[in-house]
Amino acid sequence: MKIRSGDRDFKESSFLFLLVIATCIAVASLVVLIYSVVVDAIGWFDLDFITGNPSRLPEEAGLYPALVGSIYLMLLVALFSFPLGVGTAIYLEEYAGKSRIKNIIEINISNLAAVPSIVYGLLGLALFVRALNMGRSLLAGALTLTLLILPIVIVSSQESIKAVPDSVRDASYSIGATKWQTIKNIVFPEALPGIMTGTILSLSRAIGETAPLIMIGAATSMYKTPDGLFSLFTAMPLQIYAWVGQPQPEFQEGVAAAGILLLLIVLLAMNSVAILIRNKFQR
């Protein structure tokens, strides 16, 4: 039975219309949420809020220790997750070959990417805080978040490496290059824009996580910035969580909204960096 051209065009148009409606609803919801946060943050978000310390008084509360803690946390997570994730992806795509063991590993990595973040918090508590005796330190928090985003970094890096055409590899081999030279000089530079984009977007997810840090016992409020890998720390989501739990409505609305706004600015900045890096390396 042949499908008439008119019926096919109608189905395609209907499907496209539904996609546009779904996109508009998602964007409108996001705009409403951001507008609500910005309105609540007016009068609270200023330079003193960014550079100040937490306080019992709403008008004197600041987010500086949590901001610095989040920056340190993301730097450590990037330092750990990038070489581990990219190295694993290169091994699986370039060296492992086709085997049942490789398929099992890839399936488990994909499953780990969907595990709830609180499970990684429990793992970090058992492994880093207690078994390795790191305590509630900055290093323990960074390693816990590294476990959280590592499957995503591996999967995104694998997809970027797969996107490099085999003809490029064959051309490199034909002029006498070794496998490692081909990977280092041809495959990795070609895949780097996608790898960097996936890594930075994974870091954007990690910077907004609260449950894993709560599980390892990170401080919700601190009056000084971390001074070492094994020092106590806090992060912006934890400080916002603490403010929302305060009885004063000024904390629950104005101060918390200002913290959320700063967190959104940091997230947008990280995503913008991902786009700039991708465009630069693509050229």
C-alpha positions as semicolon CSV with decimal commas, in nm:
position;residue;x (nm);y (nm);z (nm)
1;M;0,000;0,000;0,000
2;K;0,151;0,330;-0,109
3;I;0,155;0,630;0,120
4;R;0,026;0,936;-0,057
5;S;0,251;1,240;-0,072
6;G;-0,016;1,461;0,086
7;D;-0,051;1,232;0,389
8;R;0,326;1,222;0,436
9;D;0,353;1,601;0,419
10;F;0,069;1,639;0,670
11;K;0,235;1,400;0,917
12;E;0,570;1,576;0,882
13;S;0,410;1,915;0,931
14;S;0,215;1,793;1,234
15;F;0,527;1,643;1,390
16;L;0,723;1,963;1,327
17;F;0,441;2,168;1,481
18;L;0,445;1,950;1,795
19;L;0,822;1,991;1,823
20;V;0,790;2,369;1,797
21;I;0,516;2,373;2,062
22;A;0,725;2,158;2,297
23;T;1,026;2,387;2,247
24;C;0,818;2,699;2,311
25;I;0,677;2,552;2,633
26;A;1,026;2,461;2,756
27;V;1,171;2,802;2,671
28;A;0,873;2,986;2,822
29;S;0,904;2,788;3,145
30;L;1,274;2,871;3,163
31;V;1,208;3,240;3,100
32;V;0,944;3,250;3,375
33;L;1,177;3,084;3,625
34;I;1,468;3,315;3,543
35;Y;1,243;3,620;3,557
36;S;1,112;3,513;3,898
37;V;1,467;3,467;4,030
38;V;1,585;3,802;3,892
39;V;1,288;3,988;4,040
40;D;1,345;3,832;4,383
41;A;1,717;3,905;4,365
42;I;1,675;4,277;4,296
43;G;1,808;4,472;4,591
44;W;2,014;4,180;4,721
45;F;2,250;4,099;4,435
46;D;2,540;4,344;4,439
47;L;2,918;4,355;4,481
48;D;2,895;4,330;4,859
49;F;2,693;4,011;4,824
50;I;2,955;3,856;4,592
51;T;3,253;3,955;4,808
52;G;3,091;3,918;5,152
53;N;3,080;3,634;5,403
54;P;2,767;3,455;5,532
55;S;2,588;3,630;5,815
56;R;2,291;3,583;6,044
57;L;2,156;3,913;5,914
58;P;2,006;3,891;5,563
59;E;2,128;4,236;5,460
60;E;2,489;4,142;5,545
61;A;2,493;3,791;5,395
62;G;2,745;3,712;5,122
63;L;2,851;3,420;4,904
64;Y;3,226;3,469;4,862
65;P;3,354;3,158;5,051
66;A;3,104;2,936;4,869
67;L;3,194;3,095;4,532
68;V;3,566;3,032;4,586
69;G;3,491;2,680;4,712
70;S;3,293;2,604;4,395
71;I;3,573;2,737;4,174
72;Y;3,835;2,526;4,353
73;L;3,603;2,228;4,335
74;M;3,554;2,262;3,960
75;L;3,925;2,306;3,893
76;L;4,003;1,984;4,078
77;V;3,717;1,796;3,913
78;A;3,840;1,909;3,569
79;L;4,195;1,806;3,659
80;F;4,080;1,456;3,756
81;S;3,800;1,389;3,508
82;F;3,958;1,512;3,183
83;P;4,263;1,281;3,166
84;L;4,075;0,983;3,312
85;G;3,771;1,025;3,086
86;V;3,961;1,102;2,766
87;G;4,219;0,830;2,831
88;T;3,947;0,571;2,884
89;A;3,765;0,683;2,568
90;I;4,084;0,662;2,360
91;Y;4,157;0,313;2,489
92;L;3,804;0,187;2,422
93;E;3,786;0,334;2,071
94;E;4,143;0,293;1,945
95;Y;4,297;-0,001;2,132
96;A;4,029;-0,227;2,280
97;G;3,894;-0,355;1,949
98;K;3,563;-0,537;1,920
99;S;3,506;-0,783;2,200
100;R;3,244;-0,890;2,450
101;I;3,443;-0,739;2,736
102;K;3,444;-0,401;2,563
103;N;3,068;-0,420;2,510
104;I;3,015;-0,502;2,878
105;I;3,235;-0,210;2,984
106;E;3,053;0,034;2,755
107;I;2,711;-0,083;2,874
108;N;2,813;-0,036;3,237
109;I;2,956;0,310;3,166
110;S;2,629;0,412;2,999
111;N;2,433;0,276;3,296
112;L;2,653;0,464;3,542
113;A;2,572;0,790;3,361
114;A;2,207;0,744;3,466
115;V;2,273;0,661;3,833
116;P;2,122;0,923;4,074
117;S;2,375;1,165;4,214
118;I;2,297;1,075;4,575
119;V;2,433;0,724;4,510
120;Y;2,767;0,878;4,417
121;G;2,747;1,075;4,740
122;L;2,711;0,751;4,937
123;L;3,003;0,603;4,743
124;G;3,216;0,909;4,816
125;L;3,125;0,890;5,184
126;A;3,224;0,523;5,209
127;L;3,535;0,538;4,990
128;F;3,697;0,879;5,024
129;V;3,568;1,013;5,357
130;R;3,589;0,692;5,561
131;A;3,798;0,424;5,384
132;L;4,073;0,663;5,265
133;N;4,030;0,887;5,571
134;M;4,011;1,212;5,374
135;G;3,740;1,353;5,597
136;R;3,503;1,625;5,479
137;S;3,776;1,783;5,271
138;L;3,787;1,964;4,940
139;L;3,971;1,670;4,785
140;A;3,700;1,423;4,894
141;G;3,431;1,645;4,743
142;A;3,623;1,683;4,416
143;L;3,679;1,309;4,382
144;T;3,312;1,238;4,455
145;L;3,198;1,478;4,183
146;T;3,461;1,331;3,950
147;L;3,295;0,991;3,988
148;L;2,961;1,158;3,914
149;I;3,059;1,310;3,578
150;L;3,325;1,061;3,467
151;P;3,078;0,835;3,276
152;I;2,943;1,139;3,090
153;V;3,293;1,256;2,998
154;I;3,383;0,908;2,873
155;V;3,068;0,873;2,660
156;S;3,097;1,222;2,507
157;S;3,466;1,168;2,435
158;Q;3,392;0,834;2,269
159;E;3,134;0,994;2,043
160;S;3,378;1,270;1,946
161;I;3,649;1,016;1,862
162;K;3,402;0,805;1,662
163;A;3,315;1,113;1,456
164;V;3,672;1,131;1,318
165;P;3,661;0,963;0,972
166;D;3,854;0,640;0,927
167;S;3,995;0,780;0,604
168;V;4,197;1,030;0,808
169;R;4,350;0,749;1,010
170;D;4,426;0,549;0,693
171;A;4,597;0,850;0,537
172;S;4,817;0,886;0,844
173;Y;4,910;0,518;0,842
174;S;4,988;0,533;0,468
175;I;5,268;0,784;0,524
176;G;5,429;0,567;0,791
177;A;5,285;0,711;1,113
178;T;5,246;0,479;1,410
179;K;4,916;0,426;1,589
180;W;5,015;0,654;1,876
181;Q;5,136;0,927;1,636
182;T;4,806;0,905;1,450
183;I;4,608;0,937;1,771
184;K;4,820;1,221;1,909
185;N;4,854;1,428;1,590
186;I;4,537;1,347;1,397
187;V;4,255;1,186;1,594
188;F;4,283;1,376;1,923
189;P;4,305;1,728;1,768
190;E;4,007;1,650;1,544
191;A;3,800;1,520;1,837
192;L;3,912;1,788;2,085
193;P;3,624;2,038;2,022
194;G;3,362;1,775;2,104
195;I;3,564;1,644;2,397
196;M;3,604;1,991;2,548
197;T;3,239;2,075;2,498
198;G;3,123;1,754;2,665
199;T;3,366;1,799;2,954
200;I;3,267;2,159;3,028
201;L;2,897;2,077;3,009
202;S;2,960;1,790;3,253
203;L;3,134;2,034;3,486
204;S;2,829;2,259;3,459
205;R;2,621;1,973;3,593
206;A;2,867;1,905;3,874
207;I;2,877;2,266;3,995
208;G;2,502;2,260;4,058
209;E;2,494;1,932;4,251
210;T;2,399;1,939;4,618
211;A;2,311;1,582;4,721
212;P;2,661;1,428;4,684
213;L;2,820;1,710;4,885
214;I;2,557;1,680;5,158
215;M;2,619;1,305;5,180
216;I;2,995;1,345;5,232
217;G;2,926;1,602;5,506
218;A;3,046;1,922;5,338
219;A;2,979;2,241;5,533
220;T;2,668;2,435;5,439
221;S;2,816;2,767;5,556
222;M;3,173;2,882;5,602
223;Y;3,332;3,215;5,688
224;K;3,666;3,152;5,517
225;T;3,784;3,010;5,188
226;P;3,960;2,671;5,157
227;D;4,337;2,691;5,209
228;G;4,436;2,340;5,103
229;L;4,323;2,011;4,955
230;F;4,231;1,870;5,296
231;S;4,059;2,180;5,435
232;L;3,686;2,210;5,491
233;F;3,486;2,373;5,216
234;T;3,142;2,474;5,104
235;A;2,989;2,537;4,762
236;M;2,723;2,767;4,622
237;P;2,442;2,506;4,608
238;L;2,506;2,416;4,973
239;Q;2,500;2,779;5,086
240;I;2,178;2,841;4,893
241;Y;2,031;2,528;5,053
242;A;2,123;2,663;5,396
243;W;1,960;3,000;5,324
244;V;1,638;2,841;5,203
245;G;1,618;2,657;5,535
246;Q;1,637;2,978;5,739
247;P;1,315;3,095;5,908
248;Q;1,346;3,458;5,791
249;P;1,159;3,523;5,464
250;E;1,443;3,756;5,352
251;F;1,677;3,456;5,342
252;Q;1,425;3,229;5,173
253;E;1,342;3,474;4,898
254;G;1,585;3,761;4,843
255;V;1,921;3,620;4,960
256;A;1,860;3,272;4,818
257;A;1,745;3,423;4,487
258;A;2,064;3,631;4,469
259;G;2,269;3,315;4,525
260;I;2,076;3,131;4,254
261;L;2,133;3,421;4,016
262;L;2,509;3,411;4,077
263;L;2,509;3,035;4,025
264;L;2,323;3,080;3,695
265;I;2,577;3,340;3,584
266;V;2,863;3,100;3,656
267;L;2,684;2,821;3,468
268;L;2,618;3,045;3,166
269;A;2,981;3,156;3,169
270;M;3,101;2,795;3,167
271;N;2,865;2,707;2,881
272;S;2,983;3,013;2,688
273;V;3,342;2,901;2,733
274;A;3,244;2,559;2,595
275;I;3,096;2,721;2,284
276;L;3,400;2,946;2,231
277;I;3,643;2,655;2,269
278;R;3,443;2,445;2,026
279;N;3,431;2,722;1,766
280;K;3,802;2,797;1,805
281;F;3,917;2,440;1,755
282;Q;3,670;2,378;1,473
283;R;3,834;2,660;1,276
